[in-house]
Amino acid sequence: MAQLKMIRFSNSRLIDQVFVAMLQNRPFDTHIDRSTSTFSTNQLWNSESVSDVLRSVPRFFFQSIRSIGCQKGFRHRTPLKQRKLKEEAYKFRNNVLVLGPAAHRDPYKVELGLNKALEFFYWVEIHFGFIHNEMTCREMACVLARGNRLPGLWDFLKEMSKRGNGGLVTTATITCLIKVLGEQGLVNEALTAFYRMKQFHCKPDVYAYNTVINALCRVGNFKKARFLLEQMELPGFRCPPDIFTYTILISSYCKYSLQTGCRKAIRRRLWEANHLFRIMLFKGFTPDVVTYNSLIDGCCKTYRIERALELFEDMSRRGCTPNRVTYNSFIRYYSVVNEIDKAIEMLRRMQKMKHGSATSSSYTPIIHALCEAGKVMEAHDFLLESLEGGSVPREYTYQLVCNLLNSAGETSLLDDEVHKRIRHGIENRYREVKKVKLVMSRKECECL
């Protein structure tokens, strides 16, 4: 037991020394403590420890301090577009702001991280005799993809495919690369990686098709995504579509329709989403709650409430239990169109049927609608109800209710204890974000 603890301590110490060498841009051999040499190679480095080092490189070198703590949702981001690396490099050289996934990144720091990751990958192999496997090769390839070093990525994959009888580059490796490239906005490169699977003697599976279809849909390339779906639907095709394939397309049609101001495009994409939903039912697939939520949310946000209620009833008939996301779509719609009674009815129905617990996202639209209608007491009651349920309101919502109470001369309705609880919760929310940023900056300063 003591020997195992000593090995773990030495392994953690060795990883810290490697990070120091990376951040200080120094050779690894000069930072390695000689006390670690008392253990064998298998004890010092294994697949998990090497993968942890490579997995941490993007966090320390590729991510800007400004983006730490930001929400990682698709809803609050600008529409993703196909990136042009040459144009971005030109903007970096001329000090022009670059938007998108590469915004506010230091190109020199990214280049340093890529070079040190490659140096570490081969240094572990040469210095310690470590034999790389599929996991470590996949993590190294993901580092190259996140750093946008695409020529080096293809050369690295060719080199790894020649090792171990081609077992180091698998379908899972290429699929993970497609996902990373799609998240980075390099969708054409992700499609290239998908078609290069045969070059590395890999056969795409359903998950690979779903990943590349999702990447294409995120930039609005529905034509190519539908072509891949039609290819999967061919009789006798090796990878027939599953429920996730249709859900990805339905969700993307609904989300992308809201990002355009053209009414004709909105109608067309909502029609395509409903058409795919009916095809999925015709083929015998049972929609899950994610499929229903995507379509209901799209219908509610485009003011097609009759179709949304029809889908809501269809969920009950098929035995699919709605959740909080389902009810929040209706609550937001009824709050926007000033049908507050129906929004409250949906909230009470969710609580009565125990289909989910109401959170700040459930109460906020109702409180805003009540404030706009001038209903002071109702807005005050729902604010207290959300606070008693453990949901701290947003700062804007809190200020909106306070201003409404002040204008109505009802400032005494919120006592000092309630004010203290709300302000304390809002401050804790800000403190958590600042804490993450401070920890990241301190780690870099300590290593430097």
C-alpha positions in Angstrom: 0.0 0.0 0.0 2.8 2.4 0.9 4.6 1.5 -2.4 1.4 2.3 -4.3 1.1 5.7 -2.6 4.7 6.4 -3.4 4.2 5.6 -7.0 1.2 7.9 -7.3 3.0 10.7 -5.6 6.0 10.3 -7.9 3.7 10.2 -10.9 1.9 13.3 -9.9 5.2 15.0 -9.2 6.6 14.0 -12.6 3.5 15.4 -14.4 3.9 18.7 -12.5 7.5 18.9 -13.6 6.5 18.3 -17.2 4.0 21.1 -17.1 6.6 23.5 -15.7 8.9 22.5 -18.5 6.2 23.2 -21.0 5.2 26.6 -19.7 8.8 27.7 -19.3 9.7 26.3 -22.8 12.6 24.3 -21.5 13.8 20.7 -22.3 12.1 18.1 -20.2 15.2 16.3 -19.1 16.5 19.3 -17.1 13.3 19.3 -15.0 13.0 15.7 -14.1 13.8 14.9 -10.5 16.2 12.0 -10.1 14.2 10.5 -7.3 11.6 9.4 -9.9 14.2 7.2 -11.6 14.0 4.6 -8.8 10.7 3.3 -10.3 10.3 1.4 -13.5 8.9 2.8 -16.7 5.5 1.1 -16.4 5.2 2.6 -12.9 6.0 6.2 -13.9 4.1 6.5 -17.2 1.0 4.8 -18.3 -1.7 5.5 -20.9 -3.8 7.5 -18.5 -1.0 9.8 -17.2 0.2 10.5 -20.7 -3.3 11.2 -21.9 -3.9 13.5 -19.0 -0.9 15.6 -19.9 -1.9 15.8 -23.5 -5.5 16.5 -22.6 -4.4 19.5 -20.4 -2.4 21.2 -23.1 -5.4 23.0 -24.8 -6.6 24.2 -21.4 -3.2 25.9 -20.6 -2.1 27.0 -24.0 -5.2 27.3 -26.4 -7.8 28.8 -24.1 -7.9 32.5 -23.4 -8.5 33.8 -19.8 -11.5 35.7 -21.2 -13.3 32.6 -22.1 -12.9 30.8 -18.8 -16.3 30.5 -16.9 -18.4 31.3 -20.0 -21.5 29.3 -20.7 -20.8 26.4 -23.0 -24.3 26.2 -24.5 -25.3 26.4 -28.2 -28.2 28.8 -27.5 -26.3 31.8 -26.3 -23.5 31.7 -29.0 -23.4 33.3 -32.4 -24.0 31.0 -35.3 -20.9 29.0 -36.1 -19.3 29.5 -39.5 -16.7 27.7 -41.6 -13.3 29.2 -40.6 -10.6 30.3 -43.0 -7.2 29.7 -41.4 -5.2 31.7 -43.9 -7.5 34.7 -43.4 -7.2 34.4 -39.6 -3.4 34.2 -39.8 -3.4 37.4 -41.9 -5.6 39.2 -39.3 -3.3 38.0 -36.5 -0.3 39.5 -38.3 -2.1 42.8 -38.8 -3.6 43.0 -35.3 -7.2 42.6 -36.5 -9.7 41.1 -34.1 -10.5 37.5 -35.0 -14.0 36.3 -34.0 -15.3 32.7 -33.6 -13.6 29.8 -31.8 -10.1 31.3 -32.2 -11.1 34.7 -30.7 -8.7 36.2 -28.1 -6.2 33.4 -28.4 -2.5 34.1 -28.4 -1.0 32.5 -31.6 2.5 32.4 -30.1 1.2 30.6 -27.0 -0.8 28.1 -29.2 2.4 27.4 -31.3 4.3 26.8 -28.1 1.7 24.4 -26.8 1.7 22.4 -30.1 5.5 22.2 -30.1 5.8 21.1 -26.5 3.0 18.6 -26.9 4.8 16.9 -29.8 8.1 17.1 -28.0 6.5 15.4 -24.9 4.9 12.7 -27.1 8.2 11.6 -28.6 10.2 12.3 -25.4 8.2 9.8 -23.3 8.7 7.2 -26.0 12.4 7.8 -26.4 13.5 8.6 -22.8 11.2 6.1 -21.0 10.6 3.5 -23.7 6.8 4.1 -23.4 4.8 2.3 -26.1 2.0 4.5 -27.3 -1.5 3.0 -27.9 -4.7 4.1 -29.5 -5.7 6.4 -26.5 -2.5 8.4 -26.4 -2.5 8.8 -30.2 -6.1 10.0 -30.2 -5.3 12.6 -27.5 -2.2 13.8 -29.5 -4.3 14.1 -32.7 -7.0 16.1 -30.8 -4.3 18.5 -29.6 -3.2 19.1 -33.2 -6.8 19.6 -34.3 -7.5 22.1 -31.5 -4.3 23.9 -32.4 -5.4 24.0 -36.1 -2.1 22.5 -37.3 -3.8 20.4 -40.0 -0.8 19.5 -42.2 1.0 18.2 -39.1 -2.2 16.3 -38.1 -2.4 14.4 -41.4 1.3 13.6 -41.3 1.0 12.4 -37.7 -1.9 10.1 -38.5 0.0 8.6 -41.5 3.0 7.9 -39.2 0.8 6.4 -36.5 -1.1 4.2 -39.0 2.2 2.5 -39.9 2.8 1.5 -36.3 1.3 -1.6 -34.6 -0.2 -3.0 -37.8 -2.4 0.1 -38.2 -4.1 -0.4 -34.9 -3.1 3.0 -33.5 -5.5 4.9 -35.8 -9.0 3.5 -35.5 -12.5 4.6 -36.4 -13.0 6.0 -32.8 -9.9 8.2 -33.3 -11.1 9.7 -36.6 -14.6 10.1 -35.2 -13.1 12.1 -32.2 -11.2 14.2 -34.6 -14.3 14.9 -36.7 -16.0 16.1 -33.5 -13.1 18.4 -32.5 -12.8 19.9 -35.9 -16.5 20.5 -36.1 -16.5 22.3 -32.7 -13.6 24.4 -33.9 -15.5 25.6 -37.0 -13.4 23.6 -39.4 -16.3 21.7 -40.9 -14.7 21.2 -44.4 -11.7 19.7 -42.7 -13.9 17.4 -40.6 -15.6 16.2 -43.8 -12.1 15.6 -45.2 -11.2 13.5 -42.2 -14.4 11.5 -42.7 -13.6 10.7 -46.3 -10.0 9.9 -45.3 -11.0 7.0 -43.2 -10.3 4.6 -46.0 -6.8 5.9 -46.3 -6.2 4.7 -42.7 -8.0 1.4 -43.2 -11.0 2.4 -41.1 -14.7 1.9 -41.8 -17.1 4.6 -40.7 -19.9 3.5 -38.3 -23.2 5.1 -37.4 -21.5 7.3 -34.7 -19.1 8.7 -37.3 -21.9 9.5 -39.7 -23.9 11.2 -36.9 -20.8 13.2 -35.8 -20.1 14.6 -39.3 -23.8 15.3 -39.9 -23.9 17.3 -36.7 -20.8 19.2 -37.7 -22.4 20.1 -41.1 -25.6 21.1 -39.5 -23.9 23.5 -37.1 -22.7 25.7 -40.0 -26.0 25.3 -41.9 -24.7 22.9 -44.6 -28.0 21.0 -44.6 -27.6 20.0 -48.3 -24.5 17.9 -47.6 -26.0 16.6 -44.3 -29.2 15.4 -46.1 -27.0 13.8 -48.8 -25.3 11.7 -46.1 -28.6 10.8 -44.6 -30.0 9.7 -47.9 -26.9 7.6 -48.4 -27.5 5.9 -45.0 -31.1 5.3 -46.0 -30.2 3.3 -49.1 -31.4 -0.4 -49.0 -28.8 -2.7 -47.6 -26.4 0.1 -46.5 -23.9 -1.0 -43.9 -24.7 1.9 -41.5 -28.5 2.6 -41.5 -29.6 5.7 -39.6 -30.7 5.5 -36.0 -32.9 7.8 -33.8 -29.9 10.0 -33.1 -29.4 10.7 -36.8 -32.9 12.1 -37.2 -32.8 13.9 -33.8 -29.6 15.8 -34.8 -31.2 17.0 -38.1 -34.5 17.9 -36.5 -32.8 19.8 -33.7 -30.5 21.6 -36.1 -33.3 22.6 -38.4 -35.2 24.1 -35.5 -32.2 25.9 -34.0 -30.9 27.2 -37.4 -34.4 28.5 -38.4 -34.3 30.9 -35.5 -31.0 32.4 -36.6 -32.4 33.9 -39.8 -34.8 36.8 -40.3 -36.3 35.4 -43.5 -39.8 34.1 -42.9 -39.7 31.9 -45.9 -36.5 30.2 -44.7 -38.1 29.7 -41.2 -41.1 28.1 -42.7 -39.0 25.9 -44.9 -36.7 24.6 -42.1 -39.6 24.0 -39.8 -41.3 22.1 -42.5 -38.2 20.0 -43.0 -38.0 19.3 -39.3 -41.6 18.1 -39.2 -41.1 16.1 -42.4 -38.1 14.3 -40.9 -40.1 13.6 -37.7 -42.9 11.9 -39.7 -40.3 9.9 -41.7 -38.8 8.7 -38.4 -42.2 7.6 -37.2 -42.9 5.9 -40.6 -39.6 3.9 -40.3 -40.6 2.6 -36.9 -38.4 4.7 -34.6 -39.8 5.9 -31.3 -38.9 9.5 -30.6 -37.4 10.3 -27.3 -37.8 13.3 -25.1 -34.9 15.1 -26.8 -36.5 14.8 -30.2 -39.8 16.1 -28.9 -38.2 19.0 -27.0 -36.3 20.1 -30.0 -39.3 20.2 -32.2 -41.6 21.7 -29.6 -39.1 24.5 -28.8 -38.7 25.3 -32.5 -42.5 25.5 -32.9 -43.0 27.6 -29.8 -40.3 30.1 -30.8 -41.8 30.5 -34.3 -45.3 30.9 -32.8 -46.7 27.6 -34.0 -48.4 26.8 -30.7 -51.0 24.4 -32.2 -48.3 22.1 -33.6 -46.4 22.3 -30.3 -49.5 21.3 -28.3 -50.2 18.5 -30.8 -46.7 17.2 -30.2 -47.1 17.6 -26.4 -50.2 15.4 -26.5 -48.4 12.9 -28.8 -45.8 12.5 -26.1 -48.4 11.3 -23.6 -49.9 8.9 -26.1 -46.5 7.3 -26.8 -45.5 7.1 -23.2 -42.7 9.6 -23.4 -42.5 11.6 -20.2 -41.9 15.3 -20.7 -39.3 17.1 -18.5 -38.6 20.7 -17.4 -37.2 21.6 -20.9 -40.5 20.7 -22.4 -42.6 22.9 -20.1 -40.1 25.8 -20.2 -40.7 26.1 -24.0 -44.4 26.6 -23.4 -43.8 28.9 -20.4 -41.6 31.1 -22.5 -44.1 31.2 -25.4 -47.1 32.1 -23.2 -45.1 34.7 -21.3 -44.0 36.4 -24.6 -47.5 36.5 -26.0 -48.8 37.9 -22.7 -50.9 34.8 -21.8 -49.6 34.7 -18.3 -52.4 32.5 -16.9 -51.5 29.7 -19.3 -47.8 30.0 -18.5 -48.6 29.7 -14.8 -50.9 26.7 -15.6 -48.0 25.0 -17.3 -45.7 25.6 -14.4 -48.3 24.2 -11.9 -48.9 21.2 -14.2 -45.2 20.4 -14.2 -45.0 20.6 -10.4 -48.2 18.6 -10.0 -47.2 15.8 -12.4 -43.6 15.8 -10.9 -42.1 16.1 -14.4 -39.3 18.3 -13.2 -38.4 20.8 -10.6 -38.9 24.5 -11.4 -35.7 26.5 -11.6 -34.8 30.1 -12.4 -35.3 29.4 -16.1 -38.9 28.5 -15.3 -39.8 31.5 -13.1 -37.9 34.2 -15.0 -40.2 34.5 -18.0 -43.3 34.6 -15.8 -41.8 37.2 -13.5 -40.8 39.4 -16.5 -44.3 39.1 -18.0 -45.9 40.0 -14.7 -43.7 43.0 -14.4 -44.5 44.2 -17.9 -48.2 43.8 -17.1 -47.8 45.8 -13.9 -48.9 43.0 -11.5 -46.8 43.8 -8.5 -48.0 41.3 -6.0 -47.9 38.3 -8.4 -44.3 39.1 -9.5 -43.3 39.5 -5.8 -44.9 36.1 -4.9 -43.2 34.2 -7.7 -39.9 35.8 -6.8 -40.2 34.5 -3.3 -41.4 31.1 -4.5 -38.3 30.7 -6.7 -36.1 31.8 -3.8 -37.8 29.3 -1.5 -37.3 26.5 -4.1 -33.5 27.1 -4.0 -33.3 29.1 -7.3 -31.5 32.4 -7.0 -33.0 34.9 -9.5 -30.8 36.7 -12.1 -29.6 40.2 -11.2 -31.7 41.8 -14.0 -34.9 40.0 -12.7 -34.2 41.1 -9.2 -33.7 44.7 -10.1 -36.8 44.6 -12.3 -39.0 43.5 -9.4 -37.4 46.0 -7.0 -38.0 48.9 -9.4 -41.6 47.8 -9.9 -42.1 47.7 -6.1 -40.5 51.1 -5.7 -42.7 52.7 -8.3 -45.8 51.1 -6.6 -44.7 52.2 -3.1 -44.5 48.6 -1.9 -40.8 48.4 -1.0 -41.7 46.9 2.4 -42.8 43.6 0.8 -39.2 42.5 0.5 -37.6 42.6 3.9 -33.9 42.9 4.6 -33.5 39.1 5.0 -34.8 38.4 1.5 -32.6 41.2 0.0 -29.6 39.7 1.8 -30.3 36.1 0.5 -30.7 37.2 -3.1 -27.6 39.5 -3.1 -25.6 36.8 -1.4 -26.6 34.2 -4.1 -25.8 36.6 -6.9 -22.4 37.4 -5.4 -21.7 33.7 -5.0 -22.5 33.2 -8.7 -20.0 35.9 -9.7 -17.4 34.7 -7.2 -17.5 31.2 -8.7 -16.6 32.5 -12.2 -13.9 34.8 -10.8 -12.5 31.9 -8.7 -12.0 29.7 -11.8 -10.3 32.5 -13.7 -8.0 33.3 -10.7 -7.0 29.7 -10.2 -6.1 29.4 -13.9 -4.0 32.6 -13.9 -2.3 31.6 -10.6 -1.3 28.2 -12.0 0.3 29.8 -15.0 2.1 32.4 -12.8 3.4 29.7 -10.5 4.8 27.7 -13.4 6.4 30.7 -14.9 
